[in-house]
Amino acid sequence: MCIFGTEKVRKIERKNTNMKKFLALLLTAMMALGMFSFASASSLAGEYDVTIWVAQEIVETTKAQVEAFNQTNTDGIKINATIEAVSESDAATLMITDVEAGGDLYCFAQDQFARLVQAGALAKLGVAAADYVVNNNASGVVAAAQSGDAIYAYPLTADNGYFMYYDKRVVSEDSIDSLEAVIADCEKAQKYFAFEMQTSAWYLASFFFGTGCVSEWTTDADGEFISVTDTFNSPEGMIAVKGMKKLVDSPFHLSSSSGAEFSSDAGVVVTGTWDYKTVEGILGENMGVTDLPSFEVDGKSYHIGSFNGCKLMGVKPQVDAYKAAALHRLAQYLTGEECQMDRFNKHAWGPSNIAAQASEAVQANPGLAALLAQSPYSIPQGQIHGSWWDIAKVIGDDVKAAADDAGLQAALDNYQNKIAALFTLSDEVKNGWTVIGTVNGTNWDTDFTMLKTNAIWQSTEAFAMEAGTEFKVRKGLSWDNNFPAENFKVETAGTYYVQFDEATGTVSLVAAE
C-alpha cells in the first residue's frame, strides 16, 4: 500500500543515548565546517567507507557509477562502497527508526521527504550544492526536495506520474481526447476503464486539478505542517465531482491502476511508466499511450490533471564533516545528467535533469513522451499531510453513492470538515499509535486504539485474525510514521494483541489468554 505525508516527530523520541551523543558530535562538526560547505579538493582527498541504499534493479548500475566517480573525480576521493538493495519506501522507514544505522546515501520517494526531515535523517545542502540542484533540475522536482527555504535532497528521477494506456482495438484514435468517448468505447466493447477513483487519493485528485482546484500544504523548517490552502470544496470542485461521476457510474469502471488489467478484459488503464513493459508485453502493437482525456460539464471542457512526483537521493548527517562533503560530491555525481541518462538507457528511469529530459532518446520513449504531454496539466506533489490520503480517497465512493447534486455537495462538505479537523487534533491523538489494516472485518479504513505501558504500545483489544491478515501501526492517524516497512502478515490464525516497540520500530503479536 502506498503511504504518504508527515507529522512533527522530535528526534529525542526515537533516539537512544548513543544517538543523542551522535547528534551532539554532529552538531559540533556542522558548526566547525558550516553545514558541509564543500571543502577544498586537497582536504577531501582520501578513502571513505560508504553504505549506499538503492533499489534492487539499479544495484549493479550504481556499483559501476561509483567506480566511474572514483576514476574521474578531481578531489582525490576514493569511495569504498557497500551497495545494498533497499526499496525507496523501506529506506525511509528504516532511516527514521535508527538514523545512525542507516545508509550514508539512500534513495526514497518524495512522499517520504517530510518525515525524513523531521527525524533529522537528511543533511541540508550547502549553498553551492543547492544552486546546482535548482539550476539543473525541473522546478517541480526541486520543490519536492525543499522544506522552508532549505534543500535537503538531490533529485534522482521525475517519472512518478500517470497517463493513459489503451488497447487500440477498443478505443479509437478519434476518442482518446474525450473521457465520454473513451467510456463509450469501453462500454461498447464491454471492456473495463481502469482508473483508481475509489481506492486512491493520488489518482482521484486528477479531476480536481483539471478544474483548477488546489490542496497546498505549508510546512515549517522542521517539516511540521502549519497550514493548508484547499479548494476542493468549491464551485470548481463541484465541476470535478460531476466529471468524476460520469466515470465511476459506468458499469465498466474499475478502480485499479495495474497494467496487468489488460490481461483480464481492460480496454484502458491509467497508470505510469513503471507499468510500460507489462502493458507492452500484453498488448504488443495494439498498445496506445497518451495523456489523459478531457471531460465536459455544462458545455465546457476540462483536461484531467494529475500528480507528478519523483525519487530523491538523501545524504545522512555525518559526524565526520570531510566524509559528509565527499558524500555530497558523490550524490551530486550520481544524480547528474550522465548518471541519469545511464539509468534511463538501462532501466527506463525518467530523468529530472533538464538536459537529460531534452535528449532525443528520452523524448522518443512512448511512456515518458506521454508523461511529458501530461505535464502541462500536472501538479508537482509537494509535502502533503499523511492523513490527507485517507481523507481524500473516500471521495470516489461518496461521489458514486450520490443521487443528486446535493449528495455531491455533501461529499465535498465531508471532505472539508475532515481536513479542518487535522489542525485541531489533541496531543494525545497526535502522539498516539493505532492499528490499521484488514482487522476485525475492516479494510484499511479504521484505526484501533493502542495504549503505552513501560515503553511498549499494545492494542486495547485482542483481534481474531486469520492467516494472511495484514496490518500496520501508525502514529497520529497518519501515514507519516508507520511500521513495519511492509505490511505485517499474520502467519497462524489466532486471537492476538498487537504490540509495538517505538524505540526499535518492532511490531509483534501476543496471543490472548
C-alpha positions in Angstrom: 0.0 0.0 0.0 1.3 3.4 -0.9 1.7 5.7 2.1 2.5 9.4 2.3 2.7 12.5 4.5 4.3 13.8 7.7 3.8 14.9 11.3 6.1 16.5 13.8 8.5 13.9 15.2 11.0 15.1 17.8 14.4 13.4 17.4 14.6 12.7 21.1 11.5 10.5 20.9 13.2 7.8 18.9 16.9 8.1 19.6 18.7 6.3 22.4 21.6 7.6 24.4 24.1 6.7 21.7 22.0 8.6 19.2 22.0 11.7 21.4 25.8 11.5 21.5 25.9 11.1 17.7 23.7 14.2 17.2 25.8 16.2 19.7 29.0 15.3 17.8 27.3 16.0 14.5 26.3 19.5 15.7 29.9 20.2 16.7 31.1 19.1 13.2 28.5 21.2 11.4 29.4 24.3 13.4 33.0 23.7 12.5 32.5 23.4 8.8 29.4 25.4 8.2 26.8 22.8 7.1 29.2 20.9 4.9 30.0 23.7 2.5 32.3 21.8 0.2 35.9 21.7 1.4 38.8 22.1 -0.9 40.0 19.2 -3.1 43.1 18.7 -1.1 41.3 18.5 2.2 38.9 15.8 0.8 41.5 13.5 -0.7 41.4 10.1 0.9 39.4 6.9 1.2 35.8 6.8 2.6 33.8 3.7 3.6 30.3 4.4 2.5 27.0 2.5 2.6 24.6 3.2 -0.2 20.9 2.1 -0.4 19.3 1.8 -3.8 16.5 -0.2 -5.4 17.4 -3.7 -6.3 17.2 -3.1 -10.1 20.0 -0.5 -10.1 22.5 -2.1 -7.7 24.9 -3.2 -10.4 24.5 0.1 -12.3 25.2 2.1 -9.1 28.4 0.0 -8.5 29.6 0.9 -12.0 28.7 4.6 -11.4 30.6 4.8 -8.1 33.7 3.2 -9.8 33.4 5.8 -12.5 33.3 8.6 -9.8 36.4 7.1 -8.3 38.2 7.2 -11.6 37.1 10.7 -12.7 36.7 13.0 -9.7 39.5 15.5 -9.3 39.3 15.8 -5.5 41.3 12.7 -4.8 38.3 11.0 -3.3 38.0 7.2 -3.3 34.7 5.7 -2.2 34.8 2.2 -0.8 31.1 1.5 -1.3 28.9 -1.2 0.2 25.8 -1.0 -2.0 22.7 -2.6 -0.6 19.3 -3.3 -2.2 16.7 -1.3 -0.1 13.5 -0.1 -1.7 12.6 3.6 -1.7 9.7 3.0 0.8 11.7 0.8 3.1 14.7 3.2 3.2 12.6 6.0 4.8 11.1 3.7 7.5 14.5 2.3 8.3 16.1 5.7 8.5 13.6 7.2 10.9 13.8 4.1 13.1 17.5 4.4 13.5 19.3 7.3 11.7 22.7 6.3 12.9 22.4 2.7 11.5 21.1 3.9 8.1 22.7 4.2 4.8 25.1 7.1 4.2 23.4 7.7 0.8 19.9 6.4 0.3 17.1 6.8 -2.3 13.4 7.5 -1.3 10.1 8.5 -2.9 9.3 12.2 -2.4 6.3 11.5 -0.3 8.7 10.3 2.5 10.6 13.6 2.4 8.9 15.5 5.3 9.1 12.7 7.8 12.8 12.3 7.0 13.4 16.0 7.6 11.6 15.7 10.9 13.6 12.8 12.0 16.9 14.5 11.3 17.8 11.9 8.7 18.7 14.3 5.8 21.7 16.7 5.7 20.9 20.1 4.4 22.6 21.0 1.2 25.2 23.8 1.2 24.8 26.9 -1.0 26.8 25.5 -3.9 25.0 22.2 -3.9 21.6 23.8 -3.6 22.3 26.1 -6.5 23.4 23.1 -8.6 20.1 21.3 -7.8 18.0 24.4 -8.7 19.8 25.2 -11.9 19.9 21.6 -13.3 16.6 20.1 -12.5 12.9 20.6 -13.3 11.3 23.1 -10.9 8.6 20.7 -9.6 11.3 18.2 -8.5 13.3 20.9 -6.8 10.2 21.9 -4.8 9.9 18.2 -3.7 13.4 18.4 -2.1 12.7 21.7 -0.2 11.5 22.4 3.3 11.2 26.0 4.3 13.9 27.8 2.4 16.4 24.9 2.5 17.0 22.0 0.1 17.6 18.6 1.8 18.0 16.1 -1.1 19.2 15.5 -4.7 16.6 14.8 -7.4 17.0 11.4 -8.9 14.0 10.9 -11.2 10.9 12.8 -12.4 8.8 9.9 -13.7 6.3 9.3 -10.9 3.2 10.4 -12.7 0.4 8.8 -14.6 -1.2 8.9 -18.0 -3.5 6.6 -20.2 -2.6 3.3 -21.8 -5.3 1.9 -24.1 -6.0 -1.0 -26.4 -6.2 0.3 -29.9 -8.7 -2.4 -30.8 -11.1 -1.0 -28.1 -10.5 2.8 -28.1 -10.2 4.7 -31.4 -7.7 7.4 -32.1 -10.7 9.8 -32.5 -11.9 9.1 -29.0 -8.7 9.4 -26.9 -9.1 13.1 -26.1 -12.6 12.8 -24.7 -13.5 11.0 -21.4 -17.1 10.5 -22.5 -15.9 9.0 -25.8 -13.4 6.6 -24.1 -16.1 5.5 -21.7 -18.5 4.8 -24.6 -15.8 2.8 -26.5 -15.2 0.7 -23.4 -18.9 0.1 -22.8 -19.5 -0.8 -26.4 -16.6 -3.4 -26.3 -17.6 -4.5 -22.8 -14.0 -3.7 -21.6 -13.0 -2.1 -18.4 -11.8 1.5 -17.9 -9.4 1.1 -15.1 -8.8 4.4 -13.2 -8.2 4.2 -9.4 -11.0 6.6 -8.4 -12.3 4.8 -5.3 -9.2 3.5 -3.7 -6.6 6.2 -4.2 -6.5 9.9 -3.4 -3.4 10.2 -5.7 -5.5 9.3 -8.8 -8.9 10.9 -7.9 -7.3 14.3 -7.3 -6.7 14.4 -11.0 -10.3 15.6 -11.7 -10.0 18.4 -9.1 -6.7 19.6 -10.6 -8.3 19.6 -14.0 -10.8 22.3 -12.9 -8.1 24.4 -11.1 -8.6 23.2 -7.5 -5.5 23.1 -5.2 -4.5 21.4 -2.0 -1.3 23.1 -1.0 0.2 22.3 2.4 2.7 24.5 4.2 5.5 23.2 6.4 8.0 25.0 8.6 11.7 24.4 8.6 11.3 21.3 10.7 8.8 19.7 8.3 5.8 20.3 10.6 2.5 21.2 8.8 1.3 24.6 9.8 -1.5 25.4 7.3 -3.3 24.3 4.1 -4.9 26.0 1.2 -7.5 23.6 -0.1 -10.2 24.5 -2.7 -11.7 21.1 -3.4 -15.0 22.2 -1.8 -15.8 25.0 -4.2 -17.7 25.6 -7.5 -14.7 24.2 -9.3 -14.7 21.2 -7.0 -18.4 20.6 -7.9 -17.5 20.5 -11.6 -14.7 18.0 -10.8 -17.1 15.6 -9.0 -19.6 15.9 -11.8 -17.0 14.8 -14.2 -15.8 12.0 -11.9 -19.3 10.7 -11.6 -19.5 10.0 -15.3 -16.7 7.5 -14.9 -17.5 5.9 -11.5 -21.1 5.4 -12.5 -20.1 3.4 -15.6 -20.7 -0.4 -15.2 -17.3 -0.8 -16.8 -15.3 1.4 -14.5 -12.7 -0.5 -12.5 -10.8 1.2 -9.6 -7.4 -0.1 -10.4 -4.1 1.2 -11.6 -2.5 -2.1 -12.6 -1.3 -2.6 -16.2 -1.9 -6.3 -15.7 -5.7 -5.5 -16.0 -5.2 -5.6 -19.8 -4.9 -9.4 -19.5 -8.3 -9.5 -17.9 -10.7 -7.5 -20.0 -9.5 -3.9 -19.6 -9.5 -1.6 -22.6 -8.0 1.4 -20.7 -5.6 1.6 -17.7 -4.4 4.8 -16.1 -1.0 4.2 -14.6 2.6 5.2 -15.1 6.0 4.4 -16.6 6.6 1.5 -14.2 3.9 -0.5 -16.0 5.1 0.2 -19.5 6.8 -3.2 -20.0 3.8 -5.0 -18.5 1.4 -3.3 -20.8 3.6 -3.7 -23.9 4.0 -7.4 -23.1 0.2 -7.9 -23.1 -0.9 -5.6 -25.9 2.2 -5.5 -28.2 1.5 -3.5 -31.3 -2.1 -2.8 -30.1 -0.7 -0.7 -27.2 -1.7 3.0 -27.3 -0.1 5.6 -24.9 -1.3 9.1 -24.4 -2.0 11.9 -21.9 -5.3 11.9 -20.0 -8.5 13.0 -21.8 -10.8 15.9 -21.1 -14.3 15.8 -19.7 -17.2 18.1 -20.3 -19.6 19.7 -17.8 -22.2 22.3 -18.7 -20.8 22.7 -22.2 -17.2 23.4 -21.1 -14.2 21.1 -21.4 -11.7 20.3 -18.7 -8.5 18.4 -19.3 -8.0 15.8 -16.5 -5.0 16.8 -14.4 -2.6 14.6 -12.4 0.1 14.5 -9.7 3.7 14.3 -10.8 6.4 13.1 -8.5 9.9 11.9 -8.2 12.6 10.0 -6.4 15.2 11.7 -4.4 18.7 10.8 -3.0 19.5 11.8 0.5 22.7 12.2 2.4 22.7 11.1 6.0 24.1 13.6 8.5 27.6 12.7 9.4 29.9 13.2 12.4 33.0 13.5 10.1 32.4 16.6 8.1 35.0 15.7 5.5 33.2 12.4 4.8 30.0 14.5 4.6 31.5 16.8 1.9 32.7 13.7 0.0 29.2 12.2 0.2 27.7 15.4 -1.2 30.2 15.3 -4.1 29.2 11.6 -4.8 25.5 12.4 -4.5 25.8 15.2 -7.0 27.6 12.9 -9.4 25.1 10.1 -9.1 22.2 12.4 -9.7 23.9 14.3 -12.5 23.0 14.3 -16.2 25.4 11.4 -17.2 24.2 9.0 -14.5 20.6 9.9 -15.0 20.9 9.1 -18.7 22.7 5.9 -17.8 19.7 4.8 -15.7 17.3 5.8 -18.4 19.2 3.8 -21.0 19.5 0.7 -18.8 16.3 0.8 -16.7 14.0 3.4 -18.4 14.0 5.7 -15.4 12.8 9.1 -16.3 15.3 11.9 -15.6 14.8 15.0 -13.5 17.8 16.7 -15.1 16.7 19.3 -17.6 19.3 18.5 -20.2 18.6 14.8 -19.9 14.9 15.4 -20.3 15.5 17.3 -23.6 17.6 14.4 -25.1 16.2 12.7 -28.3 16.2 9.3 -26.6 14.0 10.5 -23.7 11.7 12.4 -26.0 11.3 9.2 -28.1 10.2 6.9 -25.2 6.4 6.5 -25.6 5.8 6.3 -21.8 7.9 9.3 -21.0 6.6 11.2 -24.0 3.0 10.6 -22.7 4.2 11.8 -19.2 5.7 14.9 -20.8 2.4 15.5 -22.7 0.5 15.3 -19.5 2.9 17.5 -17.6 1.2 20.9 -18.5 -1.8 19.6 -16.7 0.0 18.0 -13.7 0.7 19.3 -10.3 4.0 18.8 -8.5 3.4 16.6 -5.5 4.7 18.7 -2.7 4.6 17.9 1.0 1.2 16.6 2.0 -0.2 15.7 5.4 -0.1 12.0 5.9 -3.8 11.9 6.9 -4.9 13.5 3.6 -4.6 10.3 1.6 -7.2 8.5 3.8 -9.5 11.6 3.9 -9.5 12.2 0.2 -9.7 8.6 -1.1 -13.3 8.2 0.1 -14.5 11.0 -2.2 -14.8 8.5 -5.0 -17.1 6.2 -3.0 -19.2 9.2 -1.9 -19.5 10.5 -5.4 -20.7 7.1 -6.7 -23.2 6.9 -3.9 -24.6 10.5 -4.5 -28.0 10.5 -6.1 -28.0 14.2 -7.0 -26.1 17.5 -6.7 -26.9 17.7 -3.0 -25.2 14.3 -2.5 -22.2 15.6 -4.4 -22.0 18.7 -2.2 -22.3 16.5 0.9 -19.3 14.6 -0.3 -17.3 17.8 -0.6 -18.5 19.1 2.8 -17.5 15.9 4.5 -14.0 16.1 3.0 -13.6 19.8 4.0 -14.6 19.1 7.6 -12.1 16.3 8.0 -9.3 18.5 6.6 -10.1 21.2 9.1 -10.1 18.7 11.9 -6.5 17.8 11.3 -5.4 21.1 12.8 -7.4 20.5 16.0 -6.2 17.1 17.0 -5.2 16.7 20.6 -1.6 16.0 21.5 -2.8 12.6 22.8 -4.1 11.7 19.3 -1.1 13.2 17.5 1.4 11.2 19.6 -0.6 8.0 19.9 -0.2 4.8 17.9 -3.1 2.8 16.3 -3.6 -0.4 14.4 -5.0 -0.3 10.9 -5.4 -3.0 8.2 -7.7 -5.9 7.4 -8.5 -6.3 11.1 -11.9 -7.0 12.6 -13.6 -7.1 9.1 -12.2 -3.7 8.2 -10.3 -2.8 5.1 -7.6 -0.2 5.9 -10.3 2.3 6.9 -10.5 2.0 10.7 -7.9 2.8 13.4 -7.8 0.7 16.6 -6.5 2.3 19.7 -3.2 1.3 21.4 -2.0 2.2 24.9 1.5 2.6 26.1 2.9 0.7 29.1 6.6 0.6 30.1 7.6 1.9 26.6 5.6 -0.7 24.7 2.4 0.1 22.9 -0.4 -2.6 22.9 -3.8 -2.7 21.2 -6.6 -2.2 23.7 -8.4 -5.2 22.3 -7.4 -8.6 21.0 -8.2 -9.3 17.4 -9.4 -12.6 16.0 -7.1 -12.9 12.9 -7.0 -15.4 10.1 -3.7 -16.4 8.5 -2.9 -13.8 5.9 -4.5 -10.8 7.8 -2.4 -7.7 7.1 -1.9 -4.5 9.2 0.4 -1.8 10.2 0.7 0.5 13.2 0.8 4.2 12.6 1.1 7.5 14.6 -1.3 10.3 14.8 -3.9 8.7 12.4 -1.4 9.5 9.7 0.8 7.6 7.3 3.7 9.9 8.2 5.1 7.3 10.6 4.1 3.7 10.3 5.6 0.3 10.9 6.7 -2.3 9.7 8.0 -1.2 6.3 6.0 -3.9 4.6 2.6 -4.9 5.9 2.7 -7.2 8.9 1.2 -10.5 7.7 -0.3 -13.0 10.3 1.1 -16.5 9.7 -1.0 -18.5 12.0 -4.7 -17.9 12.8 -5.5 -16.9 16.3 -6.6 -14.2 18.7 -3.8 -11.7 19.3 -3.0 -8.3 20.8 -0.7 -6.2 18.7 2.4 -4.8 20.3 4.8 -2.1 19.1 8.2 -1.1 20.5 8.6 2.5 19.4 12.3 2.6 20.2 13.1 -0.2 17.8 10.2 0.0 15.4 9.3 -3.6 16.0 5.8 -4.9 15.6 4.8 -8.2 17.2 1.8 -10.3 18.2 0.9 -11.6 21.7 -1.6 -14.4 22.0 -4.6 -13.6 24.1 -5.0 -15.8 27.1 
